[in-house]
Amino acid sequence: MANMDVSVRNRWKIIFNKIGFGALFLILLVVTLVFLVPLFWLLSSSLKETSELFSVPVRWLPAKPHFENFIRMLTYFPFTLYLKNTLIIVFFNIVGSTASSAIVAYGFSRLRWKGREQVFVVVLITMILPFQVIMVPLFMMFQRIGWIGTFLPLTATCFFGNPFYIFLIRQFFISLPQELNDAAHIDGAGEARIFAQIAIPLSIPVLATVAIFAFLKTWNDFIGPLIFLANDKLYTLSIGAQMIRSRLQPNWEILMPLGVVMVLPVLLIFFLMQKYFIQGIAMSGIKG
């Protein structure tokens, strides 16, 4: 009799677990669909005429797909030039931010020197300052050295590290066993060799995470290029989108395809590198 009661309880427990799993799956499915609605609307609107965008009732699908909207987008403004400018800035930001932040993070995590913790606190404090606070001083400084109207304010500064990236990589380096450094020192390796041949190969996940963050930050940046470039031949895609939207009668059939083009690389990179992204976040000690 007791065994029968235990089996019944186990059976009901399995049933409740399945019901809970099904309910959780449905909730996640609904939340996912809610987040996908804006993306679906953007993609659908990029294939519509302007009259269809504001039709009542709402048309979720275009009556006739207008793929020529993407062709008009390419010729309406210097898309190729703005894309090239954006990719140049993105490339130097990814390389500069990742390399410099890794070097600084290694010094804060694996090297022992007087005042290390105090200096690291100062670095973290700089994360509190919003860009709007230092925007004017930066502009005045770059103007005096003749960098305004060039890519240098948006590229050269990335080679001095980013506080958040430094913190992220440092947390990962701290998790590495100290025995690796000790064994390398016994074999006669210096800190530069340990950093290049041991720390960097082991930190690929967190470096990939930093690269993704750097890409997102630069690809979506608007205020920085707007202030520092000051030359329409150096403008990025974000400024191009604002130029279209700021007109009294914006061409929605051009703005919507441009939105698709700007969102697509972000989604593509995330899906291709999500394994490294999730692994880097988890192993650096920042868990949601």
C-alpha positions as CSV (number, residue, x, y, z in Angstrom):
1,M,0.0,0.0,0.0
2,A,2.8,2.4,0.9
3,N,4.6,1.6,-2.4
4,M,1.4,2.3,-4.3
5,D,1.1,5.7,-2.6
6,V,4.7,6.6,-3.5
7,S,4.1,5.6,-7.1
8,V,0.9,7.7,-7.3
9,R,2.8,10.7,-5.8
10,N,5.6,10.3,-8.3
11,R,3.1,10.0,-11.2
12,W,1.4,13.2,-10.1
13,K,4.8,14.9,-9.6
14,I,5.7,14.0,-13.2
15,I,2.4,15.3,-14.5
16,F,2.8,18.6,-12.6
17,N,6.3,19.0,-13.9
18,K,5.1,18.5,-17.5
19,I,2.3,21.0,-16.9
20,G,4.8,23.5,-15.5
21,F,7.2,23.0,-18.3
22,G,4.4,23.5,-20.9
23,A,3.1,26.6,-19.2
24,L,6.7,28.0,-19.0
25,F,7.2,27.2,-22.7
26,L,3.9,29.0,-23.6
27,I,4.9,32.1,-21.6
28,L,8.3,32.2,-23.3
29,L,6.7,31.8,-26.7
30,V,4.3,34.7,-26.1
31,V,7.2,36.9,-24.8
32,T,9.3,36.0,-27.9
33,L,6.5,36.8,-30.3
34,V,6.0,40.2,-28.6
35,F,9.6,41.0,-29.1
36,L,9.5,39.8,-32.7
37,V,6.5,42.0,-33.6
38,P,8.6,45.2,-34.2
39,L,11.1,43.3,-36.3
40,F,8.4,41.7,-38.4
41,W,6.7,45.1,-38.8
42,L,10.0,46.7,-39.9
43,L,10.6,44.0,-42.5
44,S,7.0,44.1,-43.7
45,S,7.0,47.9,-43.9
46,S,10.3,47.9,-45.9
47,L,8.3,46.2,-48.8
48,K,5.2,48.5,-48.6
49,E,4.2,51.7,-50.3
50,T,3.9,54.8,-48.1
51,S,0.1,54.7,-48.3
52,E,0.0,51.2,-46.9
53,L,2.1,52.1,-43.8
54,F,-0.8,54.3,-42.4
55,S,-3.7,52.4,-43.8
56,V,-6.7,51.6,-41.5
57,P,-7.2,48.8,-40.6
58,V,-3.5,47.9,-40.3
59,R,-2.0,45.7,-43.0
60,W,0.5,43.3,-41.6
61,L,1.6,42.2,-45.1
62,P,2.1,44.3,-48.2
63,A,-0.5,43.9,-50.9
64,K,2.4,43.7,-53.4
65,P,6.1,43.4,-52.2
66,H,8.1,46.4,-53.4
67,F,11.7,45.1,-53.5
68,E,12.6,48.2,-55.4
69,N,12.5,50.1,-52.1
70,F,15.9,48.6,-51.3
71,I,17.3,49.7,-54.7
72,R,16.0,53.2,-54.2
73,M,17.6,53.3,-50.8
74,L,21.0,52.6,-52.4
75,T,20.7,55.5,-54.8
76,Y,18.8,58.0,-52.6
77,F,21.8,59.0,-50.6
78,P,25.5,57.8,-50.6
79,F,24.8,54.5,-49.0
80,T,28.0,52.8,-50.1
81,L,30.2,55.7,-48.8
82,Y,28.4,55.8,-45.4
83,L,28.6,52.1,-45.1
84,K,32.4,52.1,-45.8
85,N,32.8,54.9,-43.2
86,T,30.8,52.9,-40.6
87,L,32.8,49.7,-41.2
88,I,36.1,51.6,-40.9
89,I,35.1,53.0,-37.5
90,V,33.7,49.7,-36.4
91,F,36.8,47.8,-37.4
92,F,39.2,50.1,-35.4
93,N,36.8,50.1,-32.4
94,I,36.7,46.3,-32.3
95,V,40.5,45.9,-32.6
96,G,41.5,48.8,-30.4
97,S,39.0,48.2,-27.6
98,T,39.6,44.5,-27.4
99,A,43.4,44.7,-27.5
100,S,43.9,47.6,-25.2
101,S,41.3,46.5,-22.7
102,A,42.8,43.0,-22.6
103,I,46.3,44.4,-21.9
104,V,45.0,46.7,-19.1
105,A,42.8,43.9,-17.6
106,Y,45.8,41.6,-17.5
107,G,47.8,44.2,-15.5
108,F,44.9,44.6,-13.0
109,S,44.4,40.8,-12.6
110,R,47.6,38.9,-13.0
111,L,50.3,41.4,-12.0
112,R,51.0,42.6,-8.4
113,W,51.9,46.2,-8.0
114,K,51.4,48.8,-5.3
115,G,48.1,50.7,-5.6
116,R,46.6,48.3,-8.1
117,E,43.2,48.1,-6.4
118,Q,42.9,51.8,-5.9
119,V,43.7,52.5,-9.5
120,F,41.1,49.9,-10.6
121,V,38.5,51.7,-8.5
122,V,39.3,54.9,-10.3
123,V,38.8,53.1,-13.6
124,L,35.4,51.8,-12.5
125,I,34.4,55.3,-11.3
126,T,34.8,56.6,-14.9
127,M,32.0,54.3,-15.9
128,I,29.6,56.5,-14.0
129,L,30.3,59.5,-16.2
130,P,27.8,59.7,-19.1
131,F,29.1,60.8,-22.5
132,Q,27.1,64.0,-22.3
133,V,29.2,65.2,-19.4
134,I,32.6,64.9,-21.2
135,M,31.3,65.7,-24.7
136,V,32.1,69.4,-24.7
137,P,35.6,69.0,-23.2
138,L,36.4,66.2,-25.7
139,F,35.3,68.4,-28.6
140,M,37.4,71.3,-27.4
141,M,40.4,69.1,-27.0
142,F,40.1,67.4,-30.3
143,Q,39.5,70.7,-32.0
144,R,42.8,72.1,-30.6
145,I,44.8,69.2,-31.9
146,G,43.0,69.3,-35.3
147,W,41.2,66.0,-35.1
148,I,37.7,67.3,-35.8
149,G,36.5,66.3,-39.3
150,T,38.5,63.1,-39.2
151,F,38.0,59.5,-37.9
152,L,40.6,59.9,-35.2
153,P,38.3,61.0,-32.3
154,L,36.2,57.8,-32.9
155,T,39.1,55.4,-33.6
156,A,42.3,56.5,-31.9
157,T,40.6,56.8,-28.5
158,C,39.6,53.2,-28.6
159,F,43.2,52.1,-28.2
160,F,43.3,53.4,-24.6
161,G,40.8,50.9,-23.2
162,N,37.2,50.9,-22.1
163,P,36.3,50.7,-18.4
164,F,33.5,48.2,-18.9
165,Y,35.5,46.0,-21.2
166,I,38.5,46.2,-18.8
167,F,36.2,45.1,-15.9
168,L,34.7,42.2,-17.9
169,I,38.1,40.8,-19.1
170,R,39.6,41.3,-15.6
171,Q,36.9,39.2,-14.1
172,F,37.7,36.4,-16.5
173,F,41.5,36.6,-16.0
174,I,40.9,36.4,-12.2
175,S,39.1,33.0,-12.7
176,L,42.2,31.5,-14.4
177,P,44.3,29.3,-12.1
178,Q,47.4,31.1,-10.8
179,E,49.3,27.8,-11.2
180,L,49.4,28.5,-15.0
181,N,51.4,31.7,-14.4
182,D,53.6,30.0,-11.8
183,A,54.4,27.1,-14.1
184,A,55.2,29.5,-17.0
185,H,57.5,31.5,-14.8
186,I,59.4,28.3,-13.8
187,D,59.9,27.6,-17.5
188,G,61.4,31.0,-18.0
189,A,58.5,32.8,-19.7
190,G,58.0,36.5,-19.1
191,E,54.7,38.3,-18.6
192,A,54.4,39.3,-22.3
193,R,54.8,35.6,-23.4
194,I,52.3,34.4,-20.7
195,F,49.8,37.0,-21.8
196,A,50.1,36.2,-25.5
197,Q,50.4,32.4,-25.4
198,I,48.4,31.5,-22.3
199,A,46.0,34.2,-21.2
200,I,44.8,35.3,-24.7
201,P,44.0,31.7,-26.1
202,L,42.1,30.9,-22.9
203,S,40.1,34.1,-23.0
204,I,38.6,33.8,-26.5
205,P,35.0,33.7,-25.2
206,V,35.3,36.9,-23.2
207,L,37.2,38.6,-26.0
208,A,34.4,37.7,-28.4
209,T,31.9,39.1,-26.0
210,V,33.9,42.4,-25.8
211,A,34.1,42.4,-29.6
212,I,30.3,42.1,-29.9
213,F,29.8,44.9,-27.4
214,A,32.2,47.1,-29.3
215,F,30.5,46.4,-32.6
216,L,27.0,47.2,-31.2
217,K,28.2,50.4,-29.5
218,T,29.9,51.7,-32.7
219,W,27.4,50.5,-35.2
220,N,24.5,52.2,-33.4
221,D,26.5,55.3,-32.4
222,F,24.9,58.5,-33.5
223,I,26.0,61.4,-31.2
224,G,29.7,60.7,-31.6
225,P,29.9,60.8,-35.4
226,L,27.5,63.8,-35.4
227,I,29.8,65.8,-33.2
228,F,33.3,64.8,-34.3
229,L,33.1,64.1,-38.0
230,A,31.7,67.5,-39.2
231,N,32.1,66.4,-42.8
232,D,29.3,64.8,-44.9
233,K,31.9,62.7,-46.7
234,L,32.7,61.0,-43.4
235,Y,29.2,60.4,-42.2
236,T,28.0,57.0,-41.0
237,L,24.8,55.1,-41.7
238,S,23.2,56.3,-38.4
239,I,23.6,59.9,-39.5
240,G,22.3,59.0,-42.9
241,A,19.1,57.6,-41.4
242,Q,18.7,60.7,-39.3
243,M,19.1,62.9,-42.4
244,I,16.2,61.0,-44.1
245,R,14.0,61.1,-41.0
246,S,14.6,64.8,-40.3
247,R,12.9,65.9,-43.5
248,L,9.5,67.5,-43.4
249,Q,8.1,64.7,-45.5
250,P,10.3,61.7,-44.8
251,N,10.5,58.9,-47.4
252,W,9.3,56.0,-45.3
253,E,9.8,53.6,-48.2
254,I,13.5,54.4,-48.0
255,L,13.9,54.8,-44.3
256,M,12.3,51.3,-43.6
257,P,14.7,49.4,-45.8
258,L,17.6,51.3,-44.3
259,G,16.4,50.2,-40.9
260,V,16.4,46.5,-42.1
261,V,19.9,46.9,-43.4
262,M,21.1,48.4,-40.0
263,V,19.4,45.7,-37.9
264,L,20.4,42.7,-40.0
265,P,24.2,42.7,-39.2
266,V,23.4,43.0,-35.4
267,L,21.1,40.0,-35.5
268,L,23.5,38.0,-37.7
269,I,26.5,38.6,-35.5
270,F,24.6,37.7,-32.4
271,F,23.3,34.4,-33.7
272,L,26.7,33.5,-35.1
273,M,28.6,34.3,-31.9
274,Q,26.0,33.7,-29.2
275,K,27.9,30.7,-27.9
276,Y,30.9,32.8,-27.2
277,F,28.8,35.7,-25.9
278,I,26.9,33.6,-23.4
279,Q,30.1,31.7,-22.3
280,G,32.0,34.9,-21.9
281,I,29.3,36.5,-19.7
282,A,28.9,33.4,-17.6
283,M,32.7,32.8,-17.1
284,S,33.4,36.5,-16.2
285,G,31.2,36.4,-13.1
286,I,28.4,38.7,-14.5
287,K,25.3,36.5,-14.3
288,G,21.8,37.8,-14.6
